[in-house]
Amino acid sequence: MILIPCPHCGPRNASEFAWKGEHRPRPDPARASPAEWRSYLYHRANPCGWTTEVWFHRAGCRRYVTVERHTLTNEVRRAVPAGGER
């Protein structure tokens, strides 16, 4: 079981969340080329080790959370509200 420490609701089972992908900066819509958009939408790093991901707490506060998780052990180092460090 993966336990995610939701910054709004406290520790919760990962089954309450929906994984939304790696945390990556979005390209500027006014300046990005089609190749940049394609890379943003379809290419993933998929590292073995620590990664920063975005999760949605669908069965709780219904907010987005940025989670630092180890992809091999599923250990969660920290979780903060998405879009801001607290």
PDB file of N, CA, C and O in Angstrom:
ATOM      1  N   MET A   1       0.846  -1.181   0.000  1.00  0.00           N
ATOM      2  CA  MET A   1       0.000   0.000   0.000  1.00  0.00           C
ATOM      3  C   MET A   1       0.889   1.241   0.000  1.00  0.00           C
ATOM      4  O   MET A   1       1.859   1.323   0.753  1.00  0.00           O
ATOM      5  N   ILE A   2       0.553   2.181  -0.834  1.00  0.00           N
ATOM      6  CA  ILE A   2       1.240   3.470  -0.862  1.00  0.00           C
ATOM      7  C   ILE A   2       0.414   4.439  -0.026  1.00  0.00           C
ATOM      8  O   ILE A   2      -0.789   4.584  -0.244  1.00  0.00           O
ATOM      9  N   LEU A   3       1.055   5.100   0.926  1.00  0.00           N
ATOM     10  CA  LEU A   3       0.395   6.089   1.761  1.00  0.00           C
ATOM     11  C   LEU A   3       0.868   7.469   1.323  1.00  0.00           C
ATOM     12  O   LEU A   3       2.058   7.773   1.403  1.00  0.00           O
ATOM     13  N   ILE A   4      -0.054   8.300   0.862  1.00  0.00           N
ATOM     14  CA  ILE A   4       0.285   9.643   0.396  1.00  0.00           C
ATOM     15  C   ILE A   4      -0.146  10.650   1.460  1.00  0.00           C
ATOM     16  O   ILE A   4      -1.316  10.683   1.841  1.00  0.00           O
ATOM     17  N   PRO A   5       0.793  11.475   1.946  1.00  0.00           N
ATOM     18  CA  PRO A   5       0.442  12.472   2.976  1.00  0.00           C
ATOM     19  C   PRO A   5      -0.189  13.708   2.332  1.00  0.00           C
ATOM     20  O   PRO A   5       0.504  14.683   2.041  1.00  0.00           O
ATOM     21  N   CYS A   6      -1.495  13.664   2.113  1.00  0.00           N
ATOM     22  CA  CYS A   6      -2.195  14.813   1.506  1.00  0.00           C
ATOM     23  C   CYS A   6      -2.026  16.031   2.415  1.00  0.00           C
ATOM     24  O   CYS A   6      -2.304  15.950   3.612  1.00  0.00           O
ATOM     25  N   PRO A   7      -1.571  17.165   1.859  1.00  0.00           N
ATOM     26  CA  PRO A   7      -1.378  18.348   2.696  1.00  0.00           C
ATOM     27  C   PRO A   7      -2.689  18.943   3.209  1.00  0.00           C
ATOM     28  O   PRO A   7      -2.678  19.784   4.108  1.00  0.00           O
ATOM     29  N   HIS A   8      -3.812  18.513   2.646  1.00  0.00           N
ATOM     30  CA  HIS A   8      -5.116  19.035   3.053  1.00  0.00           C
ATOM     31  C   HIS A   8      -5.877  18.073   3.976  1.00  0.00           C
ATOM     32  O   HIS A   8      -6.609  18.508   4.865  1.00  0.00           O
ATOM     33  N   CYS A   9      -5.699  16.751   3.757  1.00  0.00           N
ATOM     34  CA  CYS A   9      -6.501  15.753   4.467  1.00  0.00           C
ATOM     35  C   CYS A   9      -5.699  14.845   5.390  1.00  0.00           C
ATOM     36  O   CYS A   9      -6.278  14.103   6.184  1.00  0.00           O
ATOM     37  N   GLY A  10      -4.370  14.896   5.293  1.00  0.00           N
ATOM     38  CA  GLY A  10      -3.544  13.987   6.080  1.00  0.00           C
ATOM     39  C   GLY A  10      -3.216  12.733   5.283  1.00  0.00           C
ATOM     40  O   GLY A  10      -3.545  12.655   4.099  1.00  0.00           O
ATOM     41  N   PRO A  11      -2.573  11.751   5.909  1.00  0.00           N
ATOM     42  CA  PRO A  11      -2.173  10.534   5.205  1.00  0.00           C
ATOM     43  C   PRO A  11      -3.386   9.756   4.684  1.00  0.00           C
ATOM     44  O   PRO A  11      -4.353   9.522   5.410  1.00  0.00           O
ATOM     45  N   ARG A  12      -3.310   9.364   3.416  1.00  0.00           N
ATOM     46  CA  ARG A  12      -4.403   8.628   2.772  1.00  0.00           C
ATOM     47  C   ARG A  12      -3.832   7.538   1.872  1.00  0.00           C
ATOM     48  O   ARG A  12      -2.707   7.654   1.386  1.00  0.00           O
ATOM     49  N   ASN A  13      -4.603   6.490   1.654  1.00  0.00           N
ATOM     50  CA  ASN A  13      -4.235   5.409   0.752  1.00  0.00           C
ATOM     51  C   ASN A  13      -4.191   5.939  -0.682  1.00  0.00           C
ATOM     52  O   ASN A  13      -5.027   6.758  -1.064  1.00  0.00           O
ATOM     53  N   ALA A  14      -3.231   5.483  -1.470  1.00  0.00           N
ATOM     54  CA  ALA A  14      -3.080   5.947  -2.849  1.00  0.00           C
ATOM     55  C   ALA A  14      -4.293   5.611  -3.711  1.00  0.00           C
ATOM     56  O   ALA A  14      -4.486   6.225  -4.761  1.00  0.00           O
ATOM     57  N   SER A  15      -5.116   4.649  -3.290  1.00  0.00           N
ATOM     58  CA  SER A  15      -6.315   4.313  -4.069  1.00  0.00           C
ATOM     59  C   SER A  15      -7.326   5.463  -4.097  1.00  0.00           C
ATOM     60  O   SER A  15      -8.224   5.472  -4.939  1.00  0.00           O
ATOM     61  N   GLU A  16      -7.189   6.432  -3.186  1.00  0.00           N
ATOM     62  CA  GLU A  16      -8.063   7.613  -3.190  1.00  0.00           C
ATOM     63  C   GLU A  16      -7.630   8.642  -4.229  1.00  0.00           C
ATOM     64  O   GLU A  16      -8.365   9.588  -4.511  1.00  0.00           O
ATOM     65  N   PHE A  17      -6.435   8.461  -4.802  1.00  0.00           N
ATOM     66  CA  PHE A  17      -5.857   9.443  -5.710  1.00  0.00           C
ATOM     67  C   PHE A  17      -5.852   8.927  -7.146  1.00  0.00           C
ATOM     68  O   PHE A  17      -5.930   7.724  -7.393  1.00  0.00           O
ATOM     69  N   ALA A  18      -5.759   9.854  -8.073  1.00  0.00           N
ATOM     70  CA  ALA A  18      -5.544   9.534  -9.485  1.00  0.00           C
ATOM     71  C   ALA A  18      -4.199  10.128  -9.886  1.00  0.00           C
ATOM     72  O   ALA A  18      -3.958  11.321  -9.702  1.00  0.00           O
ATOM     73  N   TRP A  19      -3.317   9.278 -10.442  1.00  0.00           N
ATOM     74  CA  TRP A  19      -2.001   9.731 -10.872  1.00  0.00           C
ATOM     75  C   TRP A  19      -2.164  10.526 -12.161  1.00  0.00           C
ATOM     76  O   TRP A  19      -2.779  10.040 -13.110  1.00  0.00           O
ATOM     77  N   LYS A  20      -1.625  11.736 -12.210  1.00  0.00           N
ATOM     78  CA  LYS A  20      -1.783  12.608 -13.378  1.00  0.00           C
ATOM     79  C   LYS A  20      -0.498  12.785 -14.177  1.00  0.00           C
ATOM     80  O   LYS A  20      -0.510  13.442 -15.218  1.00  0.00           O
ATOM     81  N   GLY A  21       0.602  12.216 -13.713  1.00  0.00           N
ATOM     82  CA  GLY A  21       1.822  12.244 -14.502  1.00  0.00           C
ATOM     83  C   GLY A  21       2.965  12.974 -13.840  1.00  0.00           C
ATOM     84  O   GLY A  21       2.852  13.496 -12.731  1.00  0.00           O
ATOM     85  N   GLU A  22       4.086  12.991 -14.571  1.00  0.00           N
ATOM     86  CA  GLU A  22       5.276  13.686 -14.101  1.00  0.00           C
ATOM     87  C   GLU A  22       5.017  15.181 -14.051  1.00  0.00           C
ATOM     88  O   GLU A  22       4.288  15.733 -14.875  1.00  0.00           O
ATOM     89  N   HIS A  23       5.624  15.815 -13.076  1.00  0.00           N
ATOM     90  CA  HIS A  23       5.516  17.272 -12.980  1.00  0.00           C
ATOM     91  C   HIS A  23       6.512  17.882 -13.962  1.00  0.00           C
ATOM     92  O   HIS A  23       7.724  17.724 -13.812  1.00  0.00           O
ATOM     93  N   ARG A  24       5.983  18.585 -14.975  1.00  0.00           N
ATOM     94  CA  ARG A  24       6.832  19.226 -15.983  1.00  0.00           C
ATOM     95  C   ARG A  24       6.254  20.590 -16.319  1.00  0.00           C
ATOM     96  O   ARG A  24       5.036  20.768 -16.319  1.00  0.00           O
ATOM     97  N   PRO A  25       7.115  21.546 -16.602  1.00  0.00           N
ATOM     98  CA  PRO A  25       6.606  22.868 -16.981  1.00  0.00           C
ATOM     99  C   PRO A  25       5.918  22.817 -18.343  1.00  0.00           C
ATOM    100  O   PRO A  25       6.398  22.166 -19.271  1.00  0.00           O
ATOM    101  N   ARG A  26       4.795  23.509 -18.446  1.00  0.00           N
ATOM    102  CA  ARG A  26       4.032  23.547 -19.690  1.00  0.00           C
ATOM    103  C   ARG A  26       4.655  24.565 -20.644  1.00  0.00           C
ATOM    104  O   ARG A  26       5.031  25.656 -20.217  1.00  0.00           O
ATOM    105  N   PRO A  27       4.769  24.224 -21.931  1.00  0.00           N
ATOM    106  CA  PRO A  27       5.323  25.182 -22.891  1.00  0.00           C
ATOM    107  C   PRO A  27       4.412  26.400 -23.050  1.00  0.00           C
ATOM    108  O   PRO A  27       3.208  26.322 -22.808  1.00  0.00           O
ATOM    109  N   ASP A  28       4.989  27.503 -23.451  1.00  0.00           N
ATOM    110  CA  ASP A  28       4.226  28.723 -23.716  1.00  0.00           C
ATOM    111  C   ASP A  28       3.391  28.510 -24.977  1.00  0.00           C
ATOM    112  O   ASP A  28       3.960  28.291 -26.046  1.00  0.00           O
ATOM    113  N   PRO A  29       2.049  28.568 -24.887  1.00  0.00           N
ATOM    114  CA  PRO A  29       1.207  28.315 -26.053  1.00  0.00           C
ATOM    115  C   PRO A  29       1.470  29.264 -27.223  1.00  0.00           C
ATOM    116  O   PRO A  29       1.281  28.883 -28.379  1.00  0.00           O
ATOM    117  N   ALA A  30       1.893  30.467 -26.944  1.00  0.00           N
ATOM    118  CA  ALA A  30       2.116  31.435 -28.015  1.00  0.00           C
ATOM    119  C   ALA A  30       3.429  31.199 -28.760  1.00  0.00           C
ATOM    120  O   ALA A  30       3.595  31.667 -29.887  1.00  0.00           O
ATOM    121  N   ARG A  31       4.362  30.476 -28.137  1.00  0.00           N
ATOM    122  CA  ARG A  31       5.692  30.342 -28.746  1.00  0.00           C
ATOM    123  C   ARG A  31       6.134  28.909 -29.022  1.00  0.00           C
ATOM    124  O   ARG A  31       7.129  28.699 -29.716  1.00  0.00           O
ATOM    125  N   ALA A  32       5.433  27.941 -28.507  1.00  0.00           N
ATOM    126  CA  ALA A  32       5.870  26.553 -28.642  1.00  0.00           C
ATOM    127  C   ALA A  32       5.636  26.025 -30.057  1.00  0.00           C
ATOM    128  O   ALA A  32       4.604  26.287 -30.676  1.00  0.00           O
ATOM    129  N   SER A  33       6.594  25.296 -30.536  1.00  0.00           N
ATOM    130  CA  SER A  33       6.478  24.670 -31.852  1.00  0.00           C
ATOM    131  C   SER A  33       5.679  23.373 -31.728  1.00  0.00           C
ATOM    132  O   SER A  33       5.501  22.871 -30.619  1.00  0.00           O
ATOM    133  N   PRO A  34       5.198  22.826 -32.833  1.00  0.00           N
ATOM    134  CA  PRO A  34       4.497  21.535 -32.765  1.00  0.00           C
ATOM    135  C   PRO A  34       5.369  20.427 -32.152  1.00  0.00           C
ATOM    136  O   PRO A  34       4.858  19.558 -31.445  1.00  0.00           O
ATOM    137  N   ALA A  35       6.660  20.457 -32.417  1.00  0.00           N
ATOM    138  CA  ALA A  35       7.564  19.443 -31.844  1.00  0.00           C
ATOM    139  C   ALA A  35       7.635  19.574 -30.322  1.00  0.00           C
ATOM    140  O   ALA A  35       7.675  18.565 -29.618  1.00  0.00           O
ATOM    141  N   GLU A  36       7.651  20.810 -29.806  1.00  0.00           N
ATOM    142  CA  GLU A  36       7.680  21.018 -28.355  1.00  0.00           C
ATOM    143  C   GLU A  36       6.386  20.518 -27.713  1.00  0.00           C
ATOM    144  O   GLU A  36       6.424  19.889 -26.655  1.00  0.00           O
ATOM    145  N   TRP A  37       5.242  20.792 -28.344  1.00  0.00           N
ATOM    146  CA  TRP A  37       3.968  20.310 -27.809  1.00  0.00           C
ATOM    147  C   TRP A  37       3.917  18.789 -27.825  1.00  0.00           C
ATOM    148  O   TRP A  37       3.467  18.170 -26.861  1.00  0.00           O
ATOM    149  N   ARG A  38       4.377  18.185 -28.918  1.00  0.00           N
ATOM    150  CA  ARG A  38       4.381  16.721 -29.030  1.00  0.00           C
ATOM    151  C   ARG A  38       5.235  16.110 -27.915  1.00  0.00           C
ATOM    152  O   ARG A  38       4.840  15.130 -27.282  1.00  0.00           O
ATOM    153  N   SER A  39       6.396  16.696 -27.689  1.00  0.00           N
ATOM    154  CA  SER A  39       7.273  16.212 -26.620  1.00  0.00           C
ATOM    155  C   SER A  39       6.606  16.356 -25.254  1.00  0.00           C
ATOM    156  O   SER A  39       6.666  15.441 -24.433  1.00  0.00           O
ATOM    157  N   TYR A  40       5.973  17.499 -25.010  1.00  0.00           N
ATOM    158  CA  TYR A  40       5.295  17.746 -23.727  1.00  0.00           C
ATOM    159  C   TYR A  40       4.154  16.745 -23.505  1.00  0.00           C
ATOM    160  O   TYR A  40       3.974  16.247 -22.394  1.00  0.00           O
ATOM    161  N   LEU A  41       3.398  16.456 -24.543  1.00  0.00           N
ATOM    162  CA  LEU A  41       2.224  15.594 -24.405  1.00  0.00           C
ATOM    163  C   LEU A  41       2.541  14.106 -24.345  1.00  0.00           C
ATOM    164  O   LEU A  41       1.852  13.359 -23.651  1.00  0.00           O
ATOM    165  N   TYR A  42       3.575  13.663 -25.064  1.00  0.00           N
ATOM    166  CA  TYR A  42       3.755  12.224 -25.233  1.00  0.00           C
ATOM    167  C   TYR A  42       5.056  11.636 -24.689  1.00  0.00           C
ATOM    168  O   TYR A  42       5.108  10.430 -24.450  1.00  0.00           O
ATOM    169  N   HIS A  43       6.084  12.413 -24.488  1.00  0.00           N
ATOM    170  CA  HIS A  43       7.354  11.867 -24.029  1.00  0.00           C
ATOM    171  C   HIS A  43       7.471  11.956 -22.511  1.00  0.00           C
ATOM    172  O   HIS A  43       7.235  13.009 -21.918  1.00  0.00           O
ATOM    173  N   ARG A  44       7.838  10.840 -21.895  1.00  0.00           N
ATOM    174  CA  ARG A  44       7.993  10.781 -20.448  1.00  0.00           C
ATOM    175  C   ARG A  44       9.396  10.294 -20.118  1.00  0.00           C
ATOM    176  O   ARG A  44       9.968   9.493 -20.858  1.00  0.00           O
ATOM    177  N   ALA A  45       9.947  10.767 -19.025  1.00  0.00           N
ATOM    178  CA  ALA A  45      11.282  10.355 -18.610  1.00  0.00           C
ATOM    179  C   ALA A  45      11.259   8.946 -17.998  1.00  0.00           C
ATOM    180  O   ALA A  45      12.165   8.154 -18.253  1.00  0.00           O
ATOM    181  N   ASN A  46      10.242   8.628 -17.200  1.00  0.00           N
ATOM    182  CA  ASN A  46      10.084   7.334 -16.544  1.00  0.00           C
ATOM    183  C   ASN A  46      11.362   6.885 -15.836  1.00  0.00           C
ATOM    184  O   ASN A  46      11.885   5.812 -16.137  1.00  0.00           O
ATOM    185  N   PRO A  47      11.875   7.692 -14.899  1.00  0.00           N
ATOM    186  CA  PRO A  47      13.140   7.345 -14.238  1.00  0.00           C
ATOM    187  C   PRO A  47      12.960   6.256 -13.184  1.00  0.00           C
ATOM    188  O   PRO A  47      11.863   6.033 -12.673  1.00  0.00           O
ATOM    189  N   CYS A  48      14.052   5.598 -12.881  1.00  0.00           N
ATOM    190  CA  CYS A  48      14.083   4.679 -11.754  1.00  0.00           C
ATOM    191  C   CYS A  48      14.742   5.449 -10.620  1.00  0.00           C
ATOM    192  O   CYS A  48      15.953   5.668 -10.644  1.00  0.00           O
ATOM    193  N   GLY A  49      13.972   5.856  -9.642  1.00  0.00           N
ATOM    194  CA  GLY A  49      14.490   6.662  -8.537  1.00  0.00           C
ATOM    195  C   GLY A  49      13.480   7.734  -8.158  1.00  0.00           C
ATOM    196  O   GLY A  49      12.282   7.586  -8.400  1.00  0.00           O
ATOM    197  N   TRP A  50      13.966   8.798  -7.572  1.00  0.00           N
ATOM    198  CA  TRP A  50      13.086   9.873  -7.099  1.00  0.00           C
ATOM    199  C   TRP A  50      12.556  10.682  -8.272  1.00  0.00           C
ATOM    200  O   TRP A  50      13.305  11.050  -9.177  1.00  0.00           O
ATOM    201  N   THR A  51      11.270  10.953  -8.247  1.00  0.00           N
ATOM    202  CA  THR A  51      10.627  11.754  -9.274  1.00  0.00           C
ATOM    203  C   THR A  51       9.554  12.627  -8.639  1.00  0.00           C
ATOM    204  O   THR A  51       9.058  12.326  -7.553  1.00  0.00           O
ATOM    205  N   THR A  52       9.202  13.702  -9.316  1.00  0.00           N
ATOM    206  CA  THR A  52       8.134  14.582  -8.852  1.00  0.00           C
ATOM    207  C   THR A  52       6.927  14.362  -9.750  1.00  0.00           C
ATOM    208  O   THR A  52       7.027  14.452 -10.973  1.00  0.00           O
ATOM    209  N   GLU A  53       5.785  14.071  -9.135  1.00  0.00           N
ATOM    210  CA  GLU A  53       4.571  13.725  -9.876  1.00  0.00           C
ATOM    211  C   GLU A  53       3.398  14.573  -9.393  1.00  0.00           C
ATOM    212  O   GLU A  53       3.441  15.172  -8.319  1.00  0.00           O
ATOM    213  N   VAL A  54       2.369  14.607 -10.201  1.00  0.00           N
ATOM    214  CA  VAL A  54       1.128  15.289  -9.830  1.00  0.00           C
ATOM    215  C   VAL A  54       0.056  14.217  -9.631  1.00  0.00           C
ATOM    216  O   VAL A  54      -0.142  13.349 -10.481  1.00  0.00           O
ATOM    217  N   TRP A  55      -0.624  14.299  -8.498  1.00  0.00           N
ATOM    218  CA  TRP A  55      -1.720  13.391  -8.172  1.00  0.00           C
ATOM    219  C   TRP A  55      -2.962  14.227  -7.869  1.00  0.00           C
ATOM    220  O   TRP A  55      -2.856  15.353  -7.383  1.00  0.00           O
ATOM    221  N   PHE A  56      -4.148  13.666  -8.160  1.00  0.00           N
ATOM    222  CA  PHE A  56      -5.419  14.335  -7.873  1.00  0.00           C
ATOM    223  C   PHE A  56      -6.142  13.529  -6.794  1.00  0.00           C
ATOM    224  O   PHE A  56      -6.357  12.327  -6.956  1.00  0.00           O
ATOM    225  N   HIS A  57      -6.514  14.185  -5.700  1.00  0.00           N
ATOM    226  CA  HIS A  57      -7.197  13.503  -4.592  1.00  0.00           C
ATOM    227  C   HIS A  57      -8.690  13.422  -4.894  1.00  0.00           C
ATOM    228  O   HIS A  57      -9.482  14.232  -4.412  1.00  0.00           O
ATOM    229  N   ARG A  58      -9.052  12.437  -5.694  1.00  0.00           N
ATOM    230  CA  ARG A  58     -10.430  12.328  -6.198  1.00  0.00           C
ATOM    231  C   ARG A  58     -11.429  11.872  -5.147  1.00  0.00           C
ATOM    232  O   ARG A  58     -12.610  12.205  -5.250  1.00  0.00           O
ATOM    233  N   ALA A  59     -10.999  11.123  -4.143  1.00  0.00           N
ATOM    234  CA  ALA A  59     -11.917  10.622  -3.124  1.00  0.00           C
ATOM    235  C   ALA A  59     -11.785  11.395  -1.810  1.00  0.00           C
ATOM    236  O   ALA A  59     -12.212  10.924  -0.757  1.00  0.00           O
ATOM    237  N   GLY A  60     -11.199  12.565  -1.885  1.00  0.00           N
ATOM    238  CA  GLY A  60     -11.004  13.359  -0.669  1.00  0.00           C
ATOM    239  C   GLY A  60     -11.299  14.817  -0.936  1.00  0.00           C
ATOM    240  O   GLY A  60     -12.437  15.187  -1.225  1.00  0.00           O
ATOM    241  N   CYS A  61     -10.272  15.644  -0.841  1.00  0.00           N
ATOM    242  CA  CYS A  61     -10.437  17.097  -0.961  1.00  0.00           C
ATOM    243  C   CYS A  61     -10.611  17.570  -2.406  1.00  0.00           C
ATOM    244  O   CYS A  61     -10.924  18.737  -2.638  1.00  0.00           O
ATOM    245  N   ARG A  62     -10.410  16.667  -3.388  1.00  0.00           N
ATOM    246  CA  ARG A  62     -10.551  16.982  -4.819  1.00  0.00           C
ATOM    247  C   ARG A  62      -9.594  18.097  -5.246  1.00  0.00           C
ATOM    248  O   ARG A  62      -9.952  18.978  -6.027  1.00  0.00           O
ATOM    249  N   ARG A  63      -8.372  18.037  -4.719  1.00  0.00           N
ATOM    250  CA  ARG A  63      -7.324  19.001  -5.072  1.00  0.00           C
ATOM    251  C   ARG A  63      -6.128  18.264  -5.647  1.00  0.00           C
ATOM    252  O   ARG A  63      -5.942  17.070  -5.412  1.00  0.00           O
ATOM    253  N   TYR A  64      -5.316  19.000  -6.408  1.00  0.00           N
ATOM    254  CA  TYR A  64      -4.089  18.453  -6.969  1.00  0.00           C
ATOM    255  C   TYR A  64      -2.958  18.569  -5.941  1.00  0.00           C
ATOM    256  O   TYR A  64      -2.871  19.548  -5.201  1.00  0.00           O
ATOM    257  N   VAL A  65      -2.095  17.547  -5.915  1.00  0.00           N
ATOM    258  CA  VAL A  65      -0.992  17.472  -4.967  1.00  0.00           C
ATOM    259  C   VAL A  65       0.273  17.112  -5.742  1.00  0.00           C
ATOM    260  O   VAL A  65       0.253  16.221  -6.591  1.00  0.00           O
ATOM    261  N   THR A  66       1.366  17.801  -5.449  1.00  0.00           N
ATOM    262  CA  THR A  66       2.664  17.463  -6.026  1.00  0.00           C
ATOM    263  C   THR A  66       3.382  16.547  -5.043  1.00  0.00           C
ATOM    264  O   THR A  66       3.589  16.906  -3.884  1.00  0.00           O
ATOM    265  N   VAL A  67       3.761  15.359  -5.515  1.00  0.00           N
ATOM    266  CA  VAL A  67       4.318  14.316  -4.661  1.00  0.00           C
ATOM    267  C   VAL A  67       5.721  13.950  -5.142  1.00  0.00           C
ATOM    268  O   VAL A  67       5.939  13.768  -6.339  1.00  0.00           O
ATOM    269  N   GLU A  68       6.671  13.844  -4.212  1.00  0.00           N
ATOM    270  CA  GLU A  68       7.995  13.302  -4.514  1.00  0.00           C
ATOM    271  C   GLU A  68       7.962  11.833  -4.113  1.00  0.00           C
ATOM    272  O   GLU A  68       7.794  11.503  -2.939  1.00  0.00           O
ATOM    273  N   ARG A  69       8.126  10.944  -5.111  1.00  0.00           N
ATOM    274  CA  ARG A  69       7.990   9.506  -4.872  1.00  0.00           C
ATOM    275  C   ARG A  69       9.138   8.755  -5.532  1.00  0.00           C
ATOM    276  O   ARG A  69       9.577   9.107  -6.627  1.00  0.00           O
ATOM    277  N   HIS A  70       9.621   7.711  -4.850  1.00  0.00           N
ATOM    278  CA  HIS A  70      10.652   6.846  -5.409  1.00  0.00           C
ATOM    279  C   HIS A  70       9.938   5.777  -6.236  1.00  0.00           C
ATOM    280  O   HIS A  70       9.118   5.030  -5.702  1.00  0.00           O
ATOM    281  N   THR A  71      10.240   5.697  -7.530  1.00  0.00           N
ATOM    282  CA  THR A  71       9.490   4.811  -8.422  1.00  0.00           C
ATOM    283  C   THR A  71       9.796   3.331  -8.209  1.00  0.00           C
ATOM    284  O   THR A  71       9.011   2.481  -8.630  1.00  0.00           O
ATOM    285  N   LEU A  72      10.908   3.004  -7.572  1.00  0.00           N
ATOM    286  CA  LEU A  72      11.232   1.600  -7.332  1.00  0.00           C
ATOM    287  C   LEU A  72      10.617   1.096  -6.035  1.00  0.00           C
ATOM    288  O   LEU A  72      10.081  -0.011  -5.997  1.00  0.00           O
ATOM    289  N   THR A  73      10.687   1.893  -4.972  1.00  0.00           N
ATOM    290  CA  THR A  73      10.203   1.458  -3.654  1.00  0.00           C
ATOM    291  C   THR A  73       8.828   2.017  -3.294  1.00  0.00           C
ATOM    292  O   THR A  73       8.213   1.569  -2.327  1.00  0.00           O
ATOM    293  N   ASN A  74       8.343   2.990  -4.063  1.00  0.00           N
ATOM    294  CA  ASN A  74       7.084   3.695  -3.793  1.00  0.00           C
ATOM    295  C   ASN A  74       7.115   4.493  -2.495  1.00  0.00           C
ATOM    296  O   ASN A  74       6.062   4.864  -1.975  1.00  0.00           O
ATOM    297  N   GLU A  75       8.301   4.760  -1.967  1.00  0.00           N
ATOM    298  CA  GLU A  75       8.437   5.606  -0.784  1.00  0.00           C
ATOM    299  C   GLU A  75       8.093   7.042  -1.165  1.00  0.00           C
ATOM    300  O   GLU A  75       8.558   7.548  -2.187  1.00  0.00           O
ATOM    301  N   VAL A  76       7.283   7.690  -0.346  1.00  0.00           N
ATOM    302  CA  VAL A  76       6.909   9.088  -0.582  1.00  0.00           C
ATOM    303  C   VAL A  76       7.715   9.962   0.362  1.00  0.00           C
ATOM    304  O   VAL A  76       7.649   9.809   1.582  1.00  0.00           O
ATOM    305  N   ARG A  77       8.480  10.884  -0.219  1.00  0.00           N
ATOM    306  CA  ARG A  77       9.333  11.761   0.585  1.00  0.00           C
ATOM    307  C   ARG A  77       8.551  12.964   1.094  1.00  0.00           C
ATOM    308  O   ARG A  77       8.693  13.354   2.253  1.00  0.00           O
ATOM    309  N   ARG A  78       7.722  13.557   0.229  1.00  0.00           N
ATOM    310  CA  ARG A  78       6.907  14.705   0.658  1.00  0.00           C
ATOM    311  C   ARG A  78       5.790  14.942  -0.337  1.00  0.00           C
ATOM    312  O   ARG A  78       5.839  14.483  -1.479  1.00  0.00           O
ATOM    313  N   ALA A  79       4.783  15.668   0.118  1.00  0.00           N
ATOM    314  CA  ALA A  79       3.658  16.062  -0.731  1.00  0.00           C
ATOM    315  C   ALA A  79       3.259  17.475  -0.364  1.00  0.00           C
ATOM    316  O   ALA A  79       3.127  17.806   0.814  1.00  0.00           O
ATOM    317  N   VAL A  80       3.066  18.313  -1.380  1.00  0.00           N
ATOM    318  CA  VAL A  80       2.695  19.717  -1.173  1.00  0.00           C
ATOM    319  C   VAL A  80       1.540  20.050  -2.111  1.00  0.00           C
ATOM    320  O   VAL A  80       1.337  19.352  -3.104  1.00  0.00           O
ATOM    321  N   PRO A  81       0.780  21.102  -1.814  1.00  0.00           N
ATOM    322  CA  PRO A  81      -0.270  21.516  -2.739  1.00  0.00           C
ATOM    323  C   PRO A  81       0.324  21.832  -4.113  1.00  0.00           C
ATOM    324  O   PRO A  81       1.363  22.486  -4.204  1.00  0.00           O
ATOM    325  N   ALA A  82      -0.314  21.381  -5.152  1.00  0.00           N
ATOM    326  CA  ALA A  82       0.180  21.637  -6.508  1.00  0.00           C
ATOM    327  C   ALA A  82       0.108  23.131  -6.812  1.00  0.00           C
ATOM    328  O   ALA A  82      -0.837  23.825  -6.439  1.00  0.00           O
ATOM    329  N   GLY A  83       1.135  23.587  -7.496  1.00  0.00           N
ATOM    330  CA  GLY A  83       1.168  24.999  -7.871  1.00  0.00           C
ATOM    331  C   GLY A  83       1.814  25.908  -6.843  1.00  0.00           C
ATOM    332  O   GLY A  83       1.936  27.109  -7.084  1.00  0.00           O
ATOM    333  N   GLY A  84       2.225  25.382  -5.724  1.00  0.00           N
ATOM    334  CA  GLY A  84       2.854  26.223  -4.712  1.00  0.00           C
ATOM    335  C   GLY A  84       3.553  25.400  -3.660  1.00  0.00           C
ATOM    336  O   GLY A  84       3.064  24.341  -3.268  1.00  0.00           O
ATOM    337  N   GLU A  85       4.659  25.861  -3.214  1.00  0.00           N
ATOM    338  CA  GLU A  85       5.414  25.184  -2.161  1.00  0.00           C
ATOM    339  C   GLU A  85       4.949  25.706  -0.804  1.00  0.00           C
ATOM    340  O   GLU A  85       4.812  26.912  -0.600  1.00  0.00           O
ATOM    341  N   ARG A  86       4.713  24.785   0.108  1.00  0.00           N
ATOM    342  CA  ARG A  86       4.328  25.163   1.476  1.00  0.00           C
ATOM    343  C   ARG A  86       5.102  24.369   2.464  1.00  0.00           C
ATOM    344  O   ARG A  86       4.923  24.539   3.670  1.00  0.00           O
TER     345      ARG A  86
END
